[in-house]
Amino acid sequence: MISEIAKLPKGKSYVLKPSALASALQGAGVTVDTHLVRAPSCIFCCDIGIGFAPFAL
């Protein structure tokens, strides 16, 4: 599995660990190549209202 990660603001962390995803995929018998991209975004921000505002890297 390929994994890309963008830096987060100090004190923040990603919930999904690449090793946990790889283990779950292997346990489920998934044999396709996977590419995990983790980057901060405003999709779950409550203070921006409704909608999606992608984070520019």
Phi, psi and omega per residue, in radians:
M1 nan 2.385 3.050
I2 -1.653 2.397 -3.138
S3 -2.310 2.258 3.052
E4 -2.024 2.514 -3.129
I5 -2.455 2.347 3.050
A6 -1.750 2.634 3.126
K7 -1.162 2.525 3.069
L8 -1.883 2.810 3.046
P9 -1.038 2.675 -3.135
K10 -0.944 2.350 3.119
G11 1.563 -0.079 3.130
K12 -1.824 2.735 3.085
S13 -2.623 2.780 3.092
Y14 -1.466 2.488 -3.131
V15 -1.341 -0.733 -3.071
L16 -1.497 2.118 3.072
K17 -1.632 2.353 -3.129
P18 -0.979 -0.648 -3.136
S19 -1.146 -0.608 3.112
A20 -1.195 -0.717 3.105
L21 -1.156 -0.784 3.136
A22 -1.051 -0.728 3.125
S23 -1.126 -0.750 3.136
A24 -1.139 -0.725 3.118
L25 -1.128 -0.755 3.120
Q26 -1.112 -0.750 3.131
G27 -1.112 -0.511 3.129
A28 -1.520 -0.047 3.126
G29 1.390 0.313 3.117
V30 -1.326 2.177 -3.056
T31 -2.052 0.139 3.108
V32 -1.409 2.718 3.053
D33 -1.163 2.409 3.131
T34 -2.155 2.636 -3.135
H35 -2.385 1.917 -3.134
L36 -1.675 2.167 3.096
V37 -2.066 2.065 3.116
R38 -2.003 2.173 3.134
A39 -2.623 2.557 3.119
P40 -1.186 2.564 3.075
S41 -2.649 3.026 -3.135
C42 -1.756 0.217 -3.062
I43 -1.041 -0.552 -3.118
F44 -1.885 0.185 3.129
C45 -1.272 2.274 -3.131
C46 -1.462 -0.370 -3.026
D47 -1.576 0.067 -3.133
I48 -1.848 0.003 -3.119
G49 1.523 -2.801 -3.110
I50 -1.584 2.457 3.098
G51 2.225 -3.124 -3.093
F52 -2.144 2.233 3.082
A53 -2.217 1.681 -3.083
P54 -1.116 2.586 3.115
F55 -1.451 2.204 3.127
A56 -1.415 2.141 3.121
L57 -1.533 nan nan
